[in-house]
Amino acid sequence: MLNQARIDGLLKYMDQIGLSQMLIRNPVLVRYFVGITPRGADRATILYVSKKNGVKLILNELTNYPKELGVDQEFHGDQDNVAEVISRYTIHDEPLGFDGEYPAKWLLSLREFGAASDYVLGDRALNLQRAHKDAEEMELLREASRMNDRVMARVRGVFHDGITEKEAAGIISRMFVEEGADMPGWVIVAFGPNAANVHHIPGDARLKEGDAILIDMGSPRKGYHSDMTRTFFWKSAGEKQRAVYELVKNANIAAEKAIRPGMKCSDVDKVARDLITEGGYGPYFTHRLGHYIGVDLHDPGDIAWYNPDPVEPTMAFSCEPGVYLPGEFGVRVEDLVIVTEDGCEILNSDNKELEILGL
C-alpha cells in the first residue's frame, strides 16, 4: 500500500529544493513508497509524485500487482512509448526531478516529448526522506540486526584448522536463510594478512594458529538490511594483535557513546579517529567511520570527516572503526545504531570483547 506519510515527507523535501514533481524508477524506492517490488527491467514501473497532479504508478499492463495499492495505476502496453505515456501526466512548464538510477535513454525520450521545462536530479529530496526512519522501519532494522546477531553467534562454531575463507563464507551465507533472511547473506571472511584488506573477497587462504579472523556480514530481512563486523583470533593472539583489538573496540564504544542529536557526522567520525590516532595507528584507519543503512545496505549518507551534516533522531547508520596493517592483520568492529533524542540505540548485542577461538 502507498505510504502516504513517506510521500508527504518527500513532497516537503521536494519543495525545499524547488521541485514540484518527480519520477522514481529505482525498484528499492518504489517498494519504499508503495510496498511492491517492480519486476522486469525491460518493462517500466515508475512512480510519479506531484503535489499538484497527485501520485501515479505507471506500469505495464502485463505486470501482476495487487489492484488495491492506494495509488492510481496508469497502464501502458508493450506497443506504447513509455515516455509519451509519462508526459501525459507531467507538468510541462515546470522542472521534473528523477532519481539517480533513472535510465538516461528514458530521460532523453522524455525530453523529446517536452515532458518538463527542465530535468533535475532529485536525489537530495529522496535522501533526506530516507534518512529519517519511521517506527515501522526502525523495528524492521532491529529485527534484521537481531537476525545478524543470531548468525554471528553460530559463526564461532564454523572454524577449524585448514578451513578456507571461501568454505567458511559459504557456510555462513546459508545460515542467514535459516535465521529468516530474505536471501543468503553477503559475507566477508578474511584470515591473517587478508584481514588488512578492507573489502577482501574470500579466497583459498586456509586458517592457521595466530590468524586474525575478520567477519563482515549481513542480509536483508523484510526489505531492511543488517550489517555487522567482528574480529576474532584463532587459538592465540600476540601482544600487538591484542593491543590493536582493544584500541579498535574502544574507538567503536567511544563513538557510540558520543552520538547526540545535532552532532556533526564529521565529529562522530572524529571521536573514533582521534582515539586511534592517539594510539599510534591513525594512518591505518583508512575509511569513513560509517554509512547510513535501511532499504539499501549503503543508504545515501556517510559518517565521515567530510560530512558536516548533523545526526538527527531516527537516523540509522553503522559505526565501524578499523585498523589495517598490510602483511600482518586487520581489525574492525561494527555495530548499527539508531539515533535517539539523547544518544543512540545500539542494534547489535553480540559480544565485542576479545575472543580467541579454537581453544
C-alpha positions in Angstrom: 0.0 0.0 0.0 1.0 3.6 -0.6 2.8 5.0 2.4 1.2 8.5 2.5 3.4 9.7 5.3 6.6 9.0 3.3 5.1 10.6 0.2 4.2 13.7 2.3 7.8 13.8 3.6 9.2 13.6 0.1 6.9 16.4 -1.1 8.2 18.5 1.8 11.8 17.9 0.8 11.0 18.4 -2.9 9.6 21.8 -2.1 12.8 22.7 -0.3 14.9 22.1 -3.4 12.4 23.7 -5.7 10.8 20.6 -7.3 7.0 20.2 -7.8 7.2 16.8 -9.5 9.4 13.7 -9.6 9.8 10.3 -11.3 11.1 7.4 -9.3 12.4 4.3 -11.2 14.7 2.7 -8.6 12.9 -0.6 -7.6 14.0 -0.3 -4.0 12.5 3.2 -3.7 9.2 2.1 -5.5 8.9 -0.5 -2.8 9.8 2.0 -0.1 6.9 4.2 -1.1 4.3 1.7 -2.5 5.2 -1.6 -0.9 5.7 -3.6 -4.2 8.9 -4.7 -5.8 8.9 -4.0 -9.5 9.8 -7.0 -11.7 11.4 -7.0 -15.2 13.9 -4.3 -16.1 12.6 -4.0 -19.7 9.0 -3.1 -18.6 8.9 0.1 -16.7 7.3 0.5 -13.3 7.6 4.2 -12.5 6.2 6.2 -9.6 5.2 9.8 -10.4 4.9 12.1 -7.4 3.4 15.7 -7.6 1.6 17.9 -5.1 -0.5 19.3 -7.9 -1.2 16.2 -10.0 -1.1 13.6 -7.2 0.7 10.2 -7.2 0.5 7.7 -10.0 2.1 4.3 -10.6 2.8 4.0 -14.3 3.2 0.3 -15.2 3.0 -2.2 -18.0 -0.4 -3.9 -18.4 1.4 -7.3 -18.3 2.6 -6.8 -14.7 0.6 -8.5 -12.0 0.4 -6.3 -8.9 -2.4 -6.0 -6.4 -5.1 -3.6 -7.6 -5.6 -2.1 -4.1 -2.3 -0.2 -3.6 -3.8 3.1 -2.5 -2.4 4.8 -5.6 -3.8 5.5 -9.1 -2.4 2.8 -11.5 -1.9 4.0 -15.1 -1.2 1.1 -17.5 0.6 1.0 -20.9 1.3 -1.8 -23.3 4.4 -3.1 -25.0 3.4 -1.2 -28.1 3.4 2.2 -26.3 6.2 4.7 -25.9 6.6 4.9 -22.1 7.9 8.5 -22.3 4.9 9.6 -24.2 2.6 7.9 -21.6 4.5 9.7 -18.7 4.3 13.0 -20.5 0.5 12.9 -20.3 0.7 13.3 -16.5 3.7 15.7 -16.0 3.5 19.4 -15.7 5.3 20.6 -18.9 6.2 24.1 -17.8 7.8 23.1 -14.5 11.1 21.2 -13.7 10.9 17.4 -13.4 13.0 15.6 -10.8 14.2 12.0 -11.2 16.1 9.5 -9.0 19.8 8.8 -9.7 19.1 5.4 -11.2 16.6 6.7 -13.8 17.9 5.4 -17.2 19.5 8.0 -19.4 17.8 6.7 -22.5 14.4 7.1 -20.9 15.3 10.6 -19.8 16.3 11.6 -23.3 12.9 10.3 -24.6 11.1 12.5 -22.1 12.9 15.5 -23.5 11.7 14.6 -26.9 8.1 14.8 -25.7 8.6 18.1 -23.8 7.6 16.5 -20.5 9.0 19.3 -18.4 10.8 22.7 -18.5 13.9 21.1 -17.1 15.2 17.8 -15.8 16.8 17.8 -12.3 18.4 15.1 -10.2 16.1 14.8 -7.2 18.2 12.5 -5.0 18.7 15.2 -2.4 15.0 15.2 -1.6 14.8 11.4 -1.7 17.9 11.1 0.5 16.5 13.5 3.2 13.3 11.5 3.3 15.1 8.1 3.5 17.5 9.3 6.3 14.7 9.5 8.9 13.2 6.2 9.7 9.6 5.8 10.8 8.6 3.5 13.6 8.0 0.5 11.3 11.4 0.9 9.7 13.2 1.1 13.0 11.5 -2.1 14.1 12.5 -3.8 10.9 16.1 -2.7 11.4 16.0 -4.1 14.9 14.7 -7.4 13.6 17.4 -7.6 10.9 20.1 -6.9 13.5 18.8 -9.5 15.9 18.9 -12.0 13.0 22.5 -10.9 12.3 23.4 -11.4 16.0 21.9 -15.0 15.8 24.1 -15.8 12.8 27.2 -14.3 14.4 26.6 -16.5 17.5 26.7 -19.5 15.2 29.7 -18.3 13.2 32.1 -19.1 16.1 31.4 -22.8 15.6 32.3 -22.7 11.9 36.1 -22.6 12.0 38.7 -25.4 12.2 42.3 -25.7 11.2 42.7 -25.6 7.5 39.2 -24.4 6.5 39.4 -21.9 3.6 37.8 -18.4 3.6 35.5 -19.5 0.8 34.3 -22.6 2.6 33.6 -20.6 5.8 31.8 -17.8 3.8 29.6 -20.4 2.1 28.5 -21.9 5.3 27.8 -18.6 6.9 25.9 -17.3 3.9 23.4 -20.1 4.1 22.9 -19.5 7.8 21.1 -16.3 7.0 18.2 -18.0 5.2 17.9 -20.4 8.2 17.6 -17.4 10.5 14.9 -15.7 8.5 16.7 -13.5 5.9 15.2 -12.6 2.6 18.2 -14.2 0.8 21.6 -15.8 1.5 23.9 -13.4 3.3 26.8 -11.5 1.8 29.9 -12.4 3.8 33.5 -11.2 4.0 35.8 -13.8 5.6 39.4 -12.7 5.9 42.2 -14.7 7.6 45.5 -13.3 8.8 47.1 -10.8 6.4 44.0 -10.8 4.3 42.1 -9.1 7.1 44.2 -6.0 6.3 42.2 -5.7 3.0 39.1 -3.6 3.9 36.8 -5.4 1.4 38.6 -8.7 0.9 37.0 -11.3 -1.3 37.0 -14.7 0.4 39.6 -16.9 -1.3 41.6 -20.1 -0.8 43.6 -19.0 2.3 43.5 -21.6 5.0 43.1 -20.9 8.7 46.1 -21.4 10.9 47.0 -20.6 14.5 47.6 -17.0 15.2 45.4 -15.7 12.4 43.0 -12.9 12.8 39.5 -13.8 11.5 37.6 -10.8 10.3 33.9 -11.4 9.6 31.8 -8.6 8.0 28.3 -9.9 7.1 24.6 -9.1 6.7 21.5 -9.7 4.7 18.1 -8.0 4.4 15.1 -9.2 6.3 11.7 -7.9 5.2 13.5 -5.5 2.9 15.7 -3.9 5.6 19.4 -4.5 5.8 21.7 -5.8 8.6 25.5 -5.2 8.7 27.9 -6.2 11.4 31.7 -6.9 11.8 33.5 -8.8 14.4 37.2 -9.8 14.5 38.4 -13.0 16.3 41.7 -14.7 16.6 42.4 -18.4 16.1 44.0 -20.3 19.0 46.3 -17.5 20.0 46.8 -13.7 19.8 50.0 -11.8 20.1 50.6 -8.7 22.2 50.3 -6.4 19.1 47.1 -8.1 18.0 45.6 -7.7 21.4 46.6 -4.1 21.7 45.2 -3.2 18.3 42.0 -5.1 19.0 41.4 -3.2 22.3 42.1 0.1 20.5 39.6 -0.5 17.8 37.0 -1.8 20.2 37.4 1.2 22.4 37.1 3.5 19.4 33.8 1.8 18.5 32.4 2.2 22.0 33.6 5.8 22.4 32.0 6.9 19.2 28.7 5.2 20.0 28.7 6.8 23.5 29.4 10.2 22.0 26.5 10.3 19.5 24.0 13.0 20.2 21.3 14.8 18.1 22.8 17.8 16.4 26.4 16.5 16.4 28.0 16.7 13.0 28.7 13.4 11.2 32.3 14.5 10.9 32.5 14.9 14.7 31.2 11.4 15.3 33.9 10.2 12.9 36.5 12.3 14.8 35.8 10.7 18.1 36.9 7.3 16.8 39.6 8.6 14.5 41.3 10.7 17.3 41.4 7.8 19.6 43.0 5.5 17.0 45.4 8.3 16.1 46.4 8.8 19.7 47.1 5.0 19.9 49.6 5.4 17.1 47.6 3.8 14.2 45.9 6.8 12.6 47.2 6.2 9.1 45.9 2.7 9.2 42.3 3.7 9.8 41.7 4.1 6.1 37.9 4.6 5.6 34.9 6.5 6.9 33.5 5.5 10.3 30.1 4.5 8.9 27.4 4.7 6.4 23.6 5.1 6.6 21.5 2.0 6.2 17.9 1.0 5.5 16.3 -0.3 2.3 19.8 -0.3 0.9 22.9 -1.7 2.6 24.5 1.6 2.0 21.7 4.2 2.1 22.9 7.6 0.9 24.9 9.4 3.6 28.2 8.8 5.4 29.5 9.2 8.9 32.8 10.7 7.8 35.3 13.5 8.2 34.0 15.2 5.0 30.3 15.3 6.0 29.2 18.3 8.1 25.5 17.3 8.2 24.1 16.8 11.7 22.9 13.5 13.0 19.2 13.6 14.0 16.8 11.3 15.8 15.6 8.3 13.8 18.7 8.2 11.6 20.3 4.8 11.3 23.9 4.1 10.4 26.9 1.9 11.0 29.8 2.6 13.4 32.8 0.6 12.2 36.3 1.8 13.1 39.2 -0.4 11.9 43.0 -0.7 11.8 44.6 -2.5 8.8 48.3 -3.4 8.9 49.4 -4.6 5.4 51.1 -8.0 5.5 50.1 -8.6 9.2 46.4 -8.4 10.1 43.4 -6.2 10.4 40.7 -5.5 13.0 37.3 -4.0 12.5 34.4 -3.8 15.0 31.0 -2.7 13.7 27.5 -2.2 15.1 24.4 -0.5 13.7 22.8 2.3 15.7 19.6 4.4 15.6 19.9 8.0 16.9 17.5 8.7 19.8 16.5 12.0 21.4 19.5 11.8 23.8 22.0 9.4 22.3 21.7 6.2 20.3 20.3 2.8 20.4 22.9 0.1 19.5 21.1 -2.6 17.5 23.7 -5.3 17.8 24.2 -7.2 21.1 26.9 -9.6 20.0 30.0 -9.7 22.3 32.7 -7.2 21.5 35.3 -8.4 24.0 38.4 -10.0 22.5 37.8 -13.7 21.7 40.3 -16.4 20.9 38.5 -19.3 19.1 39.6 -22.9 18.8 40.8 -23.4 22.3 
